[in-house]
Amino acid sequence: MRTDLSKATFIIPIRIESTDRMRNVITSLAFLLENFETNIIVKEVDSRSIFKEEAIPILEDICDVPIDILHIFEKSHEPLFHRQRVLNEMIMEAKTEIVVNYDCDVILPIESYVSAYIGIIEGIYDVVYPYGSGLYQKKVAATDITVSKFLETGDYTFLDAVSEDSTSDFGWAQFFNRQVYIDGGMENENFKAYAPEDKERYYRFTKLGYKVGRLNNPVYHLEHTRGENSWFSNPHMESNMLEWEKIQSMNRQQLFEYYLQQDYLKKYVSL
């Protein structure tokens, strides 16, 4: 029986650039589909839709539930993936009270999804990080056999057996009250590709006074090949770091005013 998370929308930006990324996308989506009654938006930006051509047929084959995913494809030959813009477009596409900024390589314990969801529905939090800060990351050296056994059984020991404990702080997944996400400036599109946007997001919503919560549970990260879009080789790294340093120098009022002035927000909301 699937758990009701119908007031949430998982927004998942993707570019499938390797076989391990393909496996991770299929695994995380199959897990969400099989375990939750919820809403899922996948936005793919690439030169062709690998998700439609290759991932969806596999999901249809392995899942016992309908593949109820809103898939949006944007054709692009740009080598760098502007994740922040893609996320913002999906925030505006979502119509639910909760939006979950969700990495396609992530699995959480079932209770983490439920606790984060309830925390926002009941107004306890505006934002929830559904994992602990510190040695809470399980770096999973996944194989096709490992993830197949996990999906078939729901037994996390299959992931634990090929995991290494590592640090976890700000990325992976965040549950947001959608209106708070918008009011707080959404994703900062001045960051491009790999960037300290995960640190900045936590810093900003905390600094602005929103109720930011955290669960002391693990997060399973399915490891993958890293290119310019997920490592320090990103050519925009210098400008990204300058943006992050500038934001850290601001007090609460300055930060609020800075985000009100951002041109990218005018595409989505009236300021």
LINTA-V796743 format. One record per pair of residues at least 6 apart in sequence whose ideal C-beta (glycine too) atoms are under 7 Angstrom apart, sorted by the first residue. I is the first residue (numbers start at 1). GAP is how many residues later the second one is. D is the distance in Angstrom with one decimal. If there is no record, write none. Layout:
I;GAP;D  I;GAP;D
//
This chain:
2;33;6.0  2;34;5.6  2;35;4.8  3;32;6.3  3;33;5.3  3;107;7.0  3;111;6.1  4;33;5.1  5;31;4.7  5;32;6.6  5;33;4.0  5;108;6.5  5;112;5.3  6;31;5.5  6;32;6.2  7;89;5.2  7;90;4.8  7;91;5.6  7;114;6.3  8;30;5.4  8;31;6.7  8;88;5.7  8;90;3.9  8;92;5.7  8;109;5.8  9;30;4.1  9;32;6.1  9;85;3.9  9;87;4.6  9;90;5.5  9;91;6.9  10;22;6.2  10;28;6.4  10;29;7.0  10;30;4.8  10;90;4.6  10;92;4.6  11;30;5.1  11;76;6.1  11;79;3.8  11;80;6.5  11;83;6.2  11;88;5.9  11;89;6.7  11;90;6.2  11;91;6.5  12;28;6.9  12;29;6.9  12;30;4.9  12;90;5.0  12;92;5.3  13;30;5.4  13;70;5.2  13;73;4.1  13;74;5.8  14;11;5.8  14;28;6.0  14;30;5.0  14;37;6.4  14;90;5.2  15;29;6.7  15;30;5.9  15;31;5.2  15;66;5.0  15;214;6.9  16;6;5.1  16;9;6.1  16;34;4.4  16;35;6.2  16;39;7.0  17;210;6.3  18;206;6.4  18;207;4.4  20;204;4.6  20;205;5.8  21;203;5.1  22;32;6.8  22;33;6.4  23;119;6.6  23;121;6.5  23;124;6.4  24;80;5.9  24;81;4.4  24;198;4.3  24;200;5.8  25;30;5.7  25;79;4.8  26;29;5.6  26;32;5.5  26;33;6.1  27;120;4.5  27;124;6.7  27;195;6.4  28;76;5.5  28;77;6.8  28;78;6.2  28;79;6.2  29;30;6.2  29;40;6.9  30;29;6.0  30;32;5.9  30;33;5.6  30;121;5.5  31;76;5.8  31;120;6.5  32;6;6.8  32;8;6.2  33;30;5.4  33;32;5.4  33;34;6.7  34;29;6.2  34;30;6.8  34;31;6.2  35;75;6.3  36;77;6.8  39;57;5.9  40;29;4.7  40;30;6.9  41;29;4.7  41;31;6.8  41;49;4.9  41;52;5.7  41;53;6.4  42;9;6.5  42;27;5.6  42;29;5.0  43;29;4.5  43;31;6.9  43;43;5.1  43;46;6.6  43;47;5.5  44;7;4.8  44;27;6.9  44;29;5.1  45;29;4.6  45;31;5.0  45;36;6.1  45;41;6.1  46;30;6.6  47;28;6.7  47;29;6.9  47;30;5.2  49;24;4.6  51;20;6.3  52;19;6.5  52;21;6.7  56;11;6.3  59;8;5.1  60;7;5.6  62;89;7.0  79;149;6.8  80;112;6.4  80;113;4.5  80;148;6.3  80;149;6.2  81;112;6.0  81;148;4.4  82;110;5.7  82;111;7.0  84;103;3.9  84;104;6.0  84;105;4.8  84;107;5.4  84;113;6.2  85;104;5.2  87;14;6.1  87;100;4.6  88;98;4.9  88;99;5.1  88;101;6.7  88;180;6.1  91;8;5.7  91;87;6.8  91;90;5.9  91;91;6.8  91;95;5.9  92;176;5.2  94;84;6.3  96;82;6.7  97;80;6.8  97;81;6.1  98;19;6.4  98;22;5.3  98;77;5.9  98;78;6.8  98;79;6.6  98;80;6.4  99;77;5.0  99;79;4.5  99;82;5.7  100;73;6.2  100;75;5.2  101;72;6.6  101;73;4.8  101;75;6.7  102;71;4.9  103;68;6.6  103;69;5.2  103;70;6.0  105;116;5.8  105;117;4.6  105;119;5.8  106;66;4.9  106;67;5.4  106;113;6.2  106;114;6.9  106;115;6.1  107;52;7.0  107;113;4.2  108;22;5.5  108;23;6.8  108;65;6.7  108;111;5.9  109;47;7.0  109;108;5.5  109;109;6.8  112;18;4.1  112;19;6.9  112;103;5.6  112;105;4.7  113;17;6.8  115;100;5.8  116;12;4.0  116;14;4.3  116;59;4.1  116;99;6.5  117;58;6.5  119;6;4.5  119;9;5.2  119;94;5.7  120;8;6.2  120;55;5.7  120;57;5.3  124;89;6.9  125;86;4.8  125;87;6.8  125;88;3.9  126;51;4.9  126;54;4.3  126;84;4.2  126;85;4.6  126;86;6.8  127;47;6.0  127;48;7.0  127;49;5.4  127;53;6.7  127;78;5.3  127;83;6.0  127;85;4.7  128;46;7.0  128;47;4.3  128;85;4.7  128;87;6.9  129;45;5.8  129;85;4.5  130;43;6.1  130;45;6.4  130;85;5.0  130;87;6.6  131;37;5.5  131;41;6.3  131;84;6.4  131;86;5.6  131;87;6.3  131;88;3.8  132;36;6.7  132;82;6.7  132;83;6.9  132;84;4.1  132;85;6.4  133;35;6.8  133;36;5.3  133;81;6.5  134;33;6.5  135;30;5.1  135;31;7.0  135;32;6.2  136;32;4.4  136;82;5.1  136;83;6.2  137;29;4.4  137;30;6.1  137;31;3.6  137;82;5.6  137;84;5.7  138;21;6.6  138;22;6.9  138;25;4.0  138;27;6.7  138;80;5.3  138;81;6.9  138;82;4.6  138;83;6.8  139;24;6.2  139;25;4.7  139;27;4.8  139;82;5.7  139;84;5.8  140;19;5.2  140;22;5.9  140;23;5.0  140;80;5.4  140;81;6.4  140;82;5.0  140;83;6.2  141;21;4.8  141;82;5.8  142;20;6.6  142;80;4.8  142;81;6.8  146;12;5.6  146;13;6.9  146;16;5.6  149;9;4.6  150;8;4.4  150;9;5.6  159;61;5.3  163;57;7.0  168;51;5.5  170;28;4.0  170;29;5.3  170;31;6.9  170;32;4.7  171;27;4.1  172;47;4.9  172;49;6.6  180;30;5.7  182;87;6.0  184;20;6.5  184;21;5.3  184;24;5.7  184;26;6.3  185;19;6.7  185;74;3.6  185;77;6.7  185;80;6.7  186;79;6.6  186;82;6.7  187;10;6.9  188;9;6.2  188;12;6.2  189;75;4.1  190;53;4.9  191;6;4.4  191;49;5.1  191;52;6.2  192;44;4.1  192;48;6.6  193;35;6.3  193;36;4.9  193;41;4.4  193;43;5.7  194;35;6.0  194;36;5.4  194;37;5.7  194;38;6.8  194;40;4.1  195;45;3.9  196;44;6.5  196;45;6.8  196;48;4.6  199;45;7.0  200;44;5.5  200;47;5.8  203;45;6.8  204;43;7.0  204;51;6.4  205;7;5.6  206;6;5.1  207;45;5.6  207;48;5.6  208;44;6.3  208;47;6.3  208;48;6.2  209;43;6.7  228;6;5.2  247;8;6.8  250;8;6.2  260;11;5.7  265;6;6.1
//
